[in-house]
Structures are given as structure tokens and as C-alpha cells.
Amino acid sequence: MMRFRLILSLMIAGFLLWHAFDQFSIQAGGLGGIFATAWFVFALLVVGGNLSALLHERHRKKSAAIDTRTILESRQSVQTRERVRA
């Protein structure tokens, strides 16, 4: 579900960037140019954040499987030690 939300957010941000590219002029002077530049910077931060979260989620799934296996192995080793002591 998280992956779907991230991909949807990327698609919406991409559409907004595509649409805004025609509407805003960075080369415009004054307040309009500052607003356009700030808007594009924030939009690119949104795209970067969603891409980062998407890649981190994929990495987290791989490491979670390794962590789970490590936890189970440590529990088994503790149980084995307790049996040997008894």
C-alpha cells in the first residue's frame, strides 16, 4: 500500500511539474520569478523525497528479512544454551 501511495505521489508531482512548466517563467523578474523558482525547488524536493522513500522501502524489505532471520537464529541459540545448562 505504501508503494502505491509513493508511486501515485510521484505521478501527481510529475503532472504538476509538467503543467507548471508552461505556466511559470523562471526568467520573469520580480515576485513572479521568485515564486516560480521557489515552486520548482519545492516540487523537485517532493519528487526527490518520494523517490528516496520508494528506494528506501525496497531496501528496508530486504534488510527486514535478514533481521528477522537473525532474531530467530539468536532465539534458537539462546534456547539451545538453556537446554545445555539444564
PADREN-565935 format. One record per atom (N, C-alpha, C): chain; residue in three letters; x, y, z. Coordinates in nm, 3 decimals. Example, Ala and Ser with C-alpha at 12.3 -4.5 7.8 and 13.67 -1.06 7.14 Angstrom:
A; ALA; 1.319; -0.569; 0.780
A; ALA; 1.230; -0.450; 0.780
A; ALA; 1.320; -0.330; 0.780
A; SER; 1.285; -0.225; 0.708
A; SER; 1.367; -0.106; 0.714
A; SER; 1.290; 0.003; 0.787
//
This chain:
A; MET; 0.081; -0.119; 0.000
A; MET; 0.000; 0.000; 0.000
A; MET; 0.087; 0.127; 0.000
A; MET; 0.196; 0.121; 0.076
A; MET; 0.286; 0.236; 0.083
A; MET; 0.349; 0.262; -0.055
A; ARG; 0.385; 0.156; -0.124
A; ARG; 0.447; 0.171; -0.255
A; ARG; 0.350; 0.236; -0.353
A; PHE; 0.223; 0.196; -0.347
A; PHE; 0.122; 0.256; -0.434
A; PHE; 0.109; 0.406; -0.407
A; ARG; 0.110; 0.443; -0.279
A; ARG; 0.098; 0.585; -0.244
A; ARG; 0.217; 0.665; -0.296
A; LEU; 0.336; 0.606; -0.284
A; LEU; 0.456; 0.676; -0.331
A; LEU; 0.455; 0.693; -0.482
A; ILE; 0.415; 0.589; -0.552
A; ILE; 0.410; 0.599; -0.699
A; ILE; 0.304; 0.699; -0.741
A; LEU; 0.188; 0.697; -0.674
A; LEU; 0.082; 0.793; -0.705
A; LEU; 0.129; 0.936; -0.678
A; SER; 0.200; 0.957; -0.568
A; SER; 0.253; 1.090; -0.537
A; SER; 0.354; 1.135; -0.642
A; LEU; 0.437; 1.043; -0.688
A; LEU; 0.532; 1.077; -0.794
A; LEU; 0.461; 1.115; -0.924
A; MET; 0.357; 1.042; -0.957
A; MET; 0.284; 1.072; -1.080
A; MET; 0.214; 1.208; -1.071
A; ILE; 0.154; 1.237; -0.957
A; ILE; 0.087; 1.367; -0.939
A; ILE; 0.189; 1.480; -0.942
A; ALA; 0.302; 1.462; -0.874
A; ALA; 0.406; 1.565; -0.874
A; ALA; 0.461; 1.585; -1.015
A; GLY; 0.479; 1.477; -1.088
A; GLY; 0.526; 1.488; -1.227
A; GLY; 0.427; 1.563; -1.314
A; PHE; 0.298; 1.533; -1.297
A; PHE; 0.196; 1.605; -1.373
A; PHE; 0.197; 1.754; -1.338
A; LEU; 0.206; 1.785; -1.209
A; LEU; 0.209; 1.925; -1.169
A; LEU; 0.332; 1.998; -1.223
A; LEU; 0.446; 1.930; -1.222
A; LEU; 0.567; 1.991; -1.280
A; LEU; 0.550; 2.015; -1.430
A; TRP; 0.494; 1.917; -1.498
A; TRP; 0.472; 1.929; -1.643
A; TRP; 0.377; 2.044; -1.673
A; HIS; 0.270; 2.054; -1.596
A; HIS; 0.173; 2.160; -1.617
A; HIS; 0.231; 2.297; -1.580
A; ALA; 0.307; 2.303; -1.472
A; ALA; 0.362; 2.430; -1.425
A; ALA; 0.474; 2.481; -1.515
A; PHE; 0.539; 2.389; -1.585
A; PHE; 0.650; 2.431; -1.671
A; PHE; 0.603; 2.530; -1.777
A; ASP; 0.479; 2.511; -1.827
A; ASP; 0.425; 2.604; -1.926
A; ASP; 0.371; 2.732; -1.862
A; GLN; 0.326; 2.722; -1.738
A; GLN; 0.260; 2.835; -1.673
A; GLN; 0.358; 2.934; -1.610
A; PHE; 0.465; 2.884; -1.550
A; PHE; 0.558; 2.969; -1.477
A; PHE; 0.678; 3.004; -1.563
A; SER; 0.730; 3.121; -1.541
A; SER; 0.851; 3.164; -1.609
A; SER; 0.956; 3.200; -1.504
A; ILE; 1.061; 3.119; -1.500
A; ILE; 1.168; 3.145; -1.404
A; ILE; 1.243; 3.273; -1.441
A; GLN; 1.243; 3.304; -1.569
A; GLN; 1.316; 3.422; -1.616
A; GLN; 1.241; 3.551; -1.591
A; ALA; 1.116; 3.540; -1.545
A; ALA; 1.040; 3.661; -1.515
A; ALA; 1.103; 3.733; -1.397
A; GLY; 1.097; 3.861; -1.401
A; GLY; 1.157; 3.938; -1.293
A; GLY; 1.060; 3.959; -1.178
A; GLY; 1.115; 4.001; -1.068
A; GLY; 1.032; 4.037; -0.954
A; GLY; 0.977; 3.919; -0.878
A; LEU; 0.862; 3.942; -0.818
A; LEU; 0.800; 3.843; -0.732
A; LEU; 0.756; 3.717; -0.808
A; GLY; 0.715; 3.733; -0.932
A; GLY; 0.673; 3.618; -1.014
A; GLY; 0.787; 3.520; -1.038
A; GLY; 0.904; 3.571; -1.066
A; GLY; 1.020; 3.485; -1.087
A; GLY; 1.064; 3.414; -0.960
A; ILE; 1.059; 3.485; -0.848
A; ILE; 1.095; 3.425; -0.720
A; ILE; 0.997; 3.314; -0.684
A; PHE; 0.867; 3.341; -0.706
A; PHE; 0.766; 3.241; -0.676
A; PHE; 0.785; 3.117; -0.764
A; ALA; 0.808; 3.137; -0.893
A; ALA; 0.827; 3.024; -0.984
A; ALA; 0.949; 2.941; -0.945
A; THR; 1.058; 3.008; -0.912
A; THR; 1.178; 2.936; -0.871
A; THR; 1.156; 2.857; -0.743
A; ALA; 1.092; 2.921; -0.645
A; ALA; 1.064; 2.852; -0.518
A; ALA; 0.970; 2.734; -0.541
A; TRP; 0.870; 2.752; -0.626
A; TRP; 0.773; 2.645; -0.654
A; TRP; 0.844; 2.525; -0.717
A; PHE; 0.930; 2.550; -0.815
A; PHE; 1.003; 2.441; -0.880
A; PHE; 1.098; 2.371; -0.783
A; VAL; 1.162; 2.447; -0.696
A; VAL; 1.252; 2.386; -0.597
A; VAL; 1.174; 2.294; -0.504
A; PHE; 1.062; 2.342; -0.453
A; PHE; 0.981; 2.258; -0.363
A; PHE; 0.924; 2.137; -0.436
A; ALA; 0.883; 2.154; -0.560
A; ALA; 0.830; 2.041; -0.637
A; ALA; 0.939; 1.936; -0.659
A; LEU; 1.060; 1.979; -0.687
A; LEU; 1.170; 1.885; -0.705
A; LEU; 1.207; 1.816; -0.573
A; LEU; 1.192; 1.887; -0.461
A; LEU; 1.213; 1.823; -0.331
A; LEU; 1.108; 1.714; -0.306
A; VAL; 0.984; 1.739; -0.347
A; VAL; 0.878; 1.639; -0.333
A; VAL; 0.911; 1.515; -0.416
A; VAL; 0.954; 1.536; -0.540
A; VAL; 0.989; 1.424; -0.626
A; VAL; 1.108; 1.347; -0.567
A; GLY; 1.209; 1.420; -0.522
A; GLY; 1.326; 1.355; -0.462
A; GLY; 1.292; 1.278; -0.335
A; GLY; 1.207; 1.335; -0.251
A; GLY; 1.167; 1.267; -0.129
A; GLY; 1.089; 1.140; -0.156
A; ASN; 1.000; 1.145; -0.254
A; ASN; 0.922; 1.025; -0.288
A; ASN; 1.010; 0.918; -0.351
A; LEU; 1.102; 0.957; -0.435
A; LEU; 1.196; 0.859; -0.493
A; LEU; 1.282; 0.797; -0.384
A; SER; 1.329; 0.880; -0.293
A; SER; 1.410; 0.829; -0.183
A; SER; 1.331; 0.730; -0.098
A; ALA; 1.207; 0.764; -0.065
A; ALA; 1.124; 0.675; 0.016
A; ALA; 1.095; 0.545; -0.058
A; LEU; 1.074; 0.554; -0.189
A; LEU; 1.047; 0.434; -0.269
A; LEU; 1.169; 0.341; -0.270
A; LEU; 1.286; 0.398; -0.287
A; LEU; 1.408; 0.316; -0.287
A; LEU; 1.439; 0.264; -0.147
A; HIS; 1.414; 0.345; -0.045
A; HIS; 1.440; 0.302; 0.093
A; HIS; 1.345; 0.189; 0.133
A; GLU; 1.221; 0.195; 0.086
A; GLU; 1.125; 0.089; 0.117
A; GLU; 1.170; -0.044; 0.061
A; ARG; 1.223; -0.042; -0.062
A; ARG; 1.273; -0.165; -0.123
A; ARG; 1.391; -0.220; -0.044
A; HIS; 1.481; -0.131; -0.001
A; HIS; 1.597; -0.173; 0.078
A; HIS; 1.554; -0.224; 0.216
A; ARG; 1.454; -0.159; 0.274
A; ARG; 1.405; -0.196; 0.407
A; ARG; 1.342; -0.336; 0.405
A; LYS; 1.273; -0.370; 0.296
A; LYS; 1.213; -0.503; 0.286
A; LYS; 1.321; -0.610; 0.283
A; LYS; 1.429; -0.584; 0.210
A; LYS; 1.538; -0.681; 0.204
A; LYS; 1.606; -0.696; 0.340
A; SER; 1.632; -0.584; 0.406
A; SER; 1.702; -0.591; 0.535
A; SER; 1.610; -0.645; 0.644
A; ALA; 1.479; -0.626; 0.632
A; ALA; 1.386; -0.679; 0.732
A; ALA; 1.387; -0.830; 0.731
A; ALA; 1.399; -0.889; 0.613
A; ALA; 1.405; -1.035; 0.604
A; ALA; 1.532; -1.086; 0.671
A; ILE; 1.641; -1.016; 0.653
A; ILE; 1.768; -1.056; 0.715
A; ILE; 1.758; -1.038; 0.866
A; ASP; 1.701; -0.925; 0.913
A; ASP; 1.687; -0.900; 1.056
A; ASP; 1.599; -1.006; 1.122
A; THR; 1.490; -1.043; 1.057
A; THR; 1.401; -1.144; 1.114
A; THR; 1.473; -1.276; 1.127
A; ARG; 1.549; -1.313; 1.026
A; ARG; 1.623; -1.438; 1.032
A; ARG; 1.727; -1.433; 1.145
A; THR; 1.793; -1.320; 1.161
A; THR; 1.893; -1.306; 1.266
A; THR; 1.829; -1.316; 1.404
A; ILE; 1.712; -1.255; 1.422
A; ILE; 1.642; -1.262; 1.551
A; ILE; 1.603; -1.405; 1.581
A; LEU; 1.550; -1.475; 1.482
A; LEU; 1.511; -1.614; 1.504
A; LEU; 1.632; -1.702; 1.537
A; GLU; 1.743; -1.678; 1.468
A; GLU; 1.864; -1.755; 1.496
A; GLU; 1.914; -1.728; 1.637
A; SER; 1.908; -1.603; 1.682
A; SER; 1.956; -1.573; 1.817
A; SER; 1.865; -1.635; 1.922
A; ARG; 1.734; -1.638; 1.898
A; ARG; 1.643; -1.704; 1.991
A; ARG; 1.672; -1.853; 2.000
A; GLN; 1.698; -1.913; 1.887
A; GLN; 1.728; -2.056; 1.886
A; GLN; 1.857; -2.086; 1.959
A; SER; 1.956; -1.999; 1.942
A; SER; 2.083; -2.023; 2.011
A; SER; 2.068; -2.006; 2.162
A; VAL; 1.985; -1.912; 2.206
A; VAL; 1.959; -1.894; 2.349
A; VAL; 1.888; -2.016; 2.405
A; GLN; 1.790; -2.067; 2.331
A; GLN; 1.718; -2.186; 2.376
A; GLN; 1.810; -2.307; 2.383
A; THR; 1.902; -2.317; 2.288
A; THR; 1.996; -2.428; 2.289
A; THR; 2.089; -2.418; 2.410
A; ARG; 2.135; -2.299; 2.444
A; ARG; 2.221; -2.281; 2.561
A; ARG; 2.147; -2.316; 2.689
A; GLU; 2.020; -2.278; 2.695
A; GLU; 1.941; -2.309; 2.816
A; GLU; 1.923; -2.460; 2.831
A; ARG; 1.906; -2.531; 2.721
A; ARG; 1.891; -2.677; 2.726
A; ARG; 2.021; -2.744; 2.772
A; VAL; 2.131; -2.690; 2.726
A; VAL; 2.261; -2.748; 2.764
A; VAL; 2.284; -2.727; 2.912
A; ARG; 2.249; -2.612; 2.966
A; ARG; 2.267; -2.585; 3.109
A; ARG; 2.177; -2.672; 3.196
A; ALA; 2.060; -2.704; 3.146
A; ALA; 1.965; -2.780; 3.228
A; ALA; 1.998; -2.926; 3.237
//
